[in-house]
């Protein structure tokens, strides 16, 4: 970029990245992003304990999500300006304190303030993934990013299951305290285990943010990736934000059962490294098309559930979850591999743009999913998810033709 003074584009150990370091990064990404979702299964017991009304309690996940969105846009680009090792350690320390305050909060006011801080600093995950991409050898970048993303995705999918169990057995405050300790441990391990990562620019913070607009305009591949991932996120979020309501109304299943469906999604997430390897060998463009197509087909087959008895319907949903989650995560890993290769000196900013669009898709999907469920029932949600995935596939096919 003309207004950004770049330094070293790459910093990685001479011998590549060790398996233990990849495990540390994957664990850190998973635990940090899980902080966003711990509260969701605990809201009922939390509200009763604090004698807070439903509107106030509902602001806990809202402020956490808002903080995450702001953190991606405003804080994640700092990874290009400062040593990511230092950023990861600082964010881990603040996130740990925010989680501790959440667990010790005497009233809803402090809990809400702490929830906003949790969201802002949980963007630690968005510093870890570009760090992995920078440290990985170019020929293995897709594989390494895929492995770290597996940790992140497992954190998203399993966080609700874990927090629901811990809250039921030990109380909601215990979950926050356990989370605080786990993040503190990750911060210490990252400080000791990560090498220094040389910044790629000396630009001021204002110039850094301004350059993101230039990056968006410069790279068509970034715009296609962000749009396609955002469209996939619409269907993903619409499904997960309405699943518990549908299971309760149609099958009389509780929140614990709804959370357990996340285990099926975890099975899909575990295949993310395979997508990374395929992206390394055959190119990320192919993986984005395959992933988007798999998500579309997986959502579409749920439309056949009305033909089946109740037990078989649940089985079909589980199979569909495995399929569309694999498609979603494979596409995300491929998009990250593609985007990180555009400008090695701007990986944090490129990552921030990609994930901001993904977050917009998530928020839109949650709103549209609730509307579709209210207006047209579960088949409306399935149709929305299928169409949004088909649109993502269309974007990837168009991108392929433009590239050709």
C-alpha positions in Angstrom: 0.0 0.0 0.0 1.3 3.5 -0.9 0.4 5.0 2.5 1.7 2.1 4.6 5.4 1.6 5.2 6.0 -2.2 5.2 8.7 -4.0 7.0 9.4 -7.7 6.9 6.6 -9.6 5.2 7.3 -12.9 6.9 8.7 -14.0 10.2 8.9 -17.7 10.9 11.2 -20.2 12.6 13.8 -21.7 10.3 12.6 -25.2 11.0 8.9 -24.4 10.5 6.2 -24.6 13.2 6.3 -27.4 15.7 3.3 -29.6 16.5 3.3 -28.4 20.1 3.1 -24.8 19.0 0.2 -25.6 16.6 -1.6 -27.3 19.5 -1.1 -24.2 21.7 -2.4 -21.9 19.0 -5.4 -24.1 18.4 -6.2 -24.4 22.1 -5.9 -20.7 22.6 -8.1 -19.9 19.6 -10.8 -22.3 20.9 -10.8 -21.2 24.5 -10.8 -17.5 23.7 -13.7 -17.6 21.2 -15.6 -19.9 23.6 -15.8 -17.0 26.0 -18.4 -15.5 23.7 -20.8 -18.3 24.1 -20.5 -19.5 27.7 -23.3 -17.2 28.9 -26.0 -18.4 26.5 -27.1 -21.7 28.2 -26.8 -20.0 31.6 -29.0 -17.0 31.1 -32.1 -18.5 32.9 -30.3 -19.4 36.1 -28.1 -16.3 35.9 -31.2 -14.0 35.8 -32.9 -15.8 38.6 -29.8 -15.6 40.8 -29.3 -11.8 40.1 -33.1 -11.1 40.2 -32.7 -9.4 36.8 -35.5 -9.2 34.2 -35.3 -11.0 30.8 -34.4 -7.8 29.0 -31.4 -7.0 31.2 -30.2 -10.6 31.1 -30.5 -10.7 27.3 -28.1 -7.8 27.1 -25.3 -10.1 28.3 -24.8 -12.0 25.1 -25.8 -8.9 23.1 -23.0 -6.8 24.6 -20.5 -9.7 24.3 -21.3 -10.0 20.6 -21.2 -6.3 20.0 -17.8 -6.1 21.7 -16.5 -8.9 19.5 -17.6 -7.1 16.4 -16.0 -3.8 17.5 -12.9 -5.7 18.5 -12.5 -7.4 15.1 -12.8 -4.1 13.3 -10.8 -1.8 15.7 -8.3 -4.1 17.4 -7.5 -7.0 15.1 -5.6 -4.8 12.6 -3.1 -3.9 15.3 -1.5 -7.3 14.7 0.2 -5.8 11.6 1.6 -2.9 13.6 2.8 -4.7 16.8 4.4 -8.0 17.8 1.5 -10.4 17.8 3.1 -12.3 20.7 2.8 -9.2 22.9 -0.8 -8.5 21.7 -1.9 -12.1 22.4 -0.4 -11.9 25.9 -2.0 -8.5 26.7 -5.4 -9.6 25.4 -5.3 -12.8 27.3 -4.6 -11.0 30.5 -7.4 -8.5 30.0 -9.8 -11.3 28.9 -9.0 -13.3 32.0 -9.7 -10.3 34.3 -13.0 -9.7 32.4 -14.1 -13.3 32.9 -13.1 -13.2 36.6 -15.2 -10.0 37.1 -18.1 -11.7 35.3 -18.0 -14.6 37.7 -17.7 -12.3 40.8 -20.1 -9.6 39.7 -22.5 -8.7 42.5 -25.1 -7.2 40.1 -26.2 -7.1 36.5 -24.5 -3.7 35.9 -21.0 -4.9 36.4 -21.8 -8.1 34.6 -22.9 -6.2 31.5 -19.7 -4.0 31.6 -17.6 -7.1 31.9 -19.5 -8.8 29.1 -18.5 -6.0 26.7 -14.9 -6.3 27.8 -15.1 -10.1 27.2 -16.3 -9.5 23.6 -13.6 -7.0 22.9 -10.7 -9.1 24.1 -12.0 -12.5 22.9 -10.8 -11.2 19.5 -7.6 -12.7 20.8 -8.6 -15.6 18.5 -8.3 -13.2 15.5 -4.7 -12.5 16.5 -3.8 -16.2 16.9 -5.0 -17.3 13.4 -2.9 -14.8 11.5 0.1 -15.6 13.8 -0.3 -19.2 12.7 -0.4 -18.2 9.0 2.7 -16.1 9.4 4.7 -18.8 11.3 3.7 -21.7 9.0 5.8 -22.5 5.9 4.0 -21.4 2.7 3.5 -25.0 1.4 1.7 -26.0 4.7 -0.2 -22.8 5.4 -3.6 -24.2 4.6 -3.0 -27.3 6.7 -1.7 -25.3 9.7 -4.5 -22.7 9.5 -7.0 -25.5 9.2 -5.7 -27.2 12.4 -5.8 -23.9 14.3 -9.3 -23.2 13.0 -10.4 -26.6 14.1 -9.6 -25.5 17.7 -11.5 -22.3 17.2 -14.5 -24.0 15.7 -14.6 -26.6 18.4 -14.5 -23.8 20.9 -17.6 -22.3 19.3 -19.5 -25.6 19.0 -18.7 -27.1 22.4 -18.7 -24.0 24.6 -22.5 -24.2 25.1 -22.4 -27.9 26.0 -19.6 -27.3 28.5 -21.1 -24.2 30.1 -24.6 -25.8 30.4 -23.1 -28.8 32.2 -20.8 -26.8 34.5 -23.6 -24.3 35.4 -26.0 -27.2 36.2 -23.4 -29.0 38.4 -21.5 -26.1 40.0 -23.4 -22.9 39.3 -22.9 -20.2 36.6 -20.2 -18.3 38.5 -18.0 -21.4 38.4 -18.0 -21.4 34.6 -16.7 -17.9 34.4 -14.0 -18.6 37.0 -12.9 -21.8 35.2 -12.8 -19.8 31.9 -10.7 -17.0 33.5 -8.1 -19.5 34.7 -7.9 -21.3 31.4 -7.3 -18.0 29.5 -4.7 -16.9 32.0 -2.9 -20.3 31.4 -3.1 -19.8 27.6 -1.6 -16.3 28.0 1.3 -17.5 30.0 1.9 -20.4 27.6 1.8 -18.2 24.6 4.2 -15.7 26.1 6.7 -18.4 26.8 6.1 -20.5 23.7 5.6 -18.0 20.8 8.5 -16.5 19.0 8.6 -12.7 18.5 6.7 -11.9 15.3 8.1 -8.8 13.6 5.5 -6.2 12.7 5.0 -5.6 9.0 4.2 -1.8 9.2 5.1 1.3 11.2 1.9 3.0 10.2 -0.1 5.0 12.7 -3.3 3.5 14.0 -5.4 5.9 11.9 -3.5 5.1 8.8 -3.8 1.4 9.6 -7.6 1.6 9.8 -7.7 3.8 6.6 -5.6 1.3 4.7 -8.4 -1.3 5.2 -10.6 0.6 2.8 -7.8 0.6 0.3 -7.3 -3.2 0.8 -11.0 -3.8 0.2 -10.9 -1.8 -3.0 -7.7 -3.4 -4.3 -8.4 -7.1 -3.9 -11.4 -8.5 -5.7 -10.6 -11.9 -4.3 -11.0 -10.5 -0.8 -14.5 -9.1 -1.7 -15.6 -12.4 -3.2 -14.3 -14.3 -0.2 -16.0 -11.9 2.3 -19.3 -12.0 0.5 -19.4 -15.7 0.1 -18.4 -16.4 3.7 -21.0 -13.8 4.8 -23.7 -15.6 2.9 -22.8 -19.0 4.3 -22.9 -17.4 7.8 -26.5 -16.3 7.2 -27.7 -19.9 6.9 -25.4 -21.2 9.6 -26.6 -18.6 12.1 -30.2 -18.9 11.1 -30.1 -22.6 11.8 -28.3 -22.5 15.2 -30.3 -19.5 16.5 -33.6 -21.3 15.9 -32.8 -24.9 16.5 -33.5 -24.9 20.3 -36.9 -23.3 19.8 -37.8 -25.8 17.1 -36.7 -28.8 19.2 -38.7 -27.6 22.1 -41.8 -26.9 20.2 -41.8 -29.9 17.9 -40.0 -32.6 19.9 -40.3 -31.3 23.5 -36.5 -31.4 23.9 -34.8 -29.1 26.4 -31.8 -26.8 26.1 -29.4 -29.5 27.2 -30.5 -31.6 24.2 -30.2 -28.7 21.9 -26.7 -28.0 23.1 -25.8 -31.6 22.5 -26.4 -31.1 18.8 -23.3 -29.1 18.8 -21.4 -32.4 19.1 -22.6 -33.2 15.6 -21.2 -29.9 14.4 -17.9 -30.6 16.1 -17.6 -33.7 13.9 -17.7 -31.5 10.9 -15.2 -29.1 12.4 -12.7 -31.8 12.9 -12.4 -32.2 9.2 -11.2 -28.6 8.7 -7.5 -29.6 8.5 -8.4 -31.9 5.6 -9.8 -28.9 3.8 -6.6 -27.0 4.5 -4.5 -29.8 3.0 -6.7 -29.9 -0.1 -6.4 -26.1 -0.4 -2.6 -26.5 -0.3 -2.6 -29.2 -3.0 -5.5 -28.2 -5.3 -5.9 -24.5 -4.5 -8.4 -22.8 -2.2 -10.7 -21.9 -5.1 -11.8 -25.5 -5.5 -12.3 -26.0 -1.8 -14.6 -22.9 -1.6 -16.8 -24.3 -4.3 -16.9 -27.8 -2.8 -17.6 -26.4 0.7 -20.4 -24.1 -0.4 -22.0 -26.8 -2.5 -21.9 -29.3 0.5 -23.5 -26.7 2.8 -26.3 -26.1 0.2 -27.0 -29.8 -0.3 -26.9 -30.5 3.5 -29.4 -27.7 4.2 -31.6 -28.8 1.3 -32.0 -32.4 2.4 -33.5 -31.1 5.7 -36.4 -30.1 3.6 -37.3 -33.8 3.2 -37.7 -34.3 7.0 -41.5 -33.9 6.8 -41.6 -37.2 4.9 -40.0 -39.1 7.9 -41.2 -40.2 11.3 -40.0 -38.1 14.3 -37.0 -40.2 15.2 -35.7 -40.4 11.6 -36.2 -36.6 11.4 -33.8 -36.0 14.2 -31.3 -38.4 12.6 -31.6 -36.5 9.3 -30.9 -33.2 11.2 -27.8 -34.7 12.8 -26.5 -35.9 9.4 -27.3 -32.5 7.9 -25.4 -30.7 10.7 -22.3 -32.7 10.1 -22.5 -31.9 6.3 -23.2 -28.2 6.4 -20.8 -27.6 9.3 -18.0 -29.3 7.3 -18.9 -27.3 4.3 -19.0 -24.0 6.2 -15.6 -24.7 8.0 -13.9 -26.0 4.8 -14.9 -22.9 3.0 -13.7 -20.6 5.8 -10.3 -22.3 6.0 -10.0 -22.0 2.2 -11.0 -18.4 2.2 -8.4 -17.6 4.9 -5.7 -19.4 3.0 -6.7 -17.4 -0.1 -6.9 -14.1 1.7 -3.7 -14.5 3.7 -1.8 -15.0 0.4 -2.9 -11.7 -1.0 -0.6 -9.4 1.1 1.5 -11.0 3.8 2.2 -7.6 5.3 -1.5 -7.0 5.9 -2.8 -10.3 7.2 -4.4 -9.0 10.4 -6.3 -6.3 8.4 -7.3 -8.8 5.7 -8.5 -11.2 8.4 -10.4 -8.4 10.1 -12.3 -7.6 6.9 -13.1 -11.2 6.2 -14.4 -11.8 9.8 -16.3 -8.5 9.9 -18.3 -9.6 6.9 -18.7 -13.1 8.4 -20.0 -11.5 11.6 -22.5 -9.3 9.7 -23.7 -12.5 8.1 -24.1 -14.2 11.5 -26.1 -11.2 12.9 -28.3 -11.1 9.8 -28.9 -14.8 9.8 -30.0 -14.7 13.5 -32.5 -12.0 12.8 -33.8 -13.5 9.5 -33.9 -17.0 11.0 -36.2 -15.9 13.9 -38.4 -14.0 11.4 -38.6 -17.1 9.1 -39.4 -19.4 12.0 -42.2 -17.1 13.2 -43.7 -16.6 9.7 -43.2 -19.9 7.9 -42.1 -22.4 10.5 -39.0 -24.6 10.4 -39.2 -25.1 6.7 -38.8 -21.4 6.3 -35.5 -21.5 8.2 -34.4 -24.5 6.0 -35.3 -22.6 2.8 -33.4 -19.5 4.0 -30.3 -21.5 4.8 -30.4 -23.4 1.5 -30.9 -20.2 -0.5 -28.1 -18.3 1.2 -25.7 -21.2 0.7 -26.7 -21.4 -3.0 -25.9 -17.7 -3.3 -22.5 -18.3 -1.7 -21.9 -21.1 -4.2 -22.9 -18.7 -7.0 -20.4 -16.1 -5.8 -17.6 -18.7 -5.8 -18.5 -19.8 -9.3 -18.5 -16.2 -10.5 -15.2 -15.6 -8.8 -13.8 -18.6 -10.6 -14.9 -17.3 -14.0 -13.5 -13.9 -13.3 -10.2 -15.4 -12.3 -10.2 -17.5 -15.4 
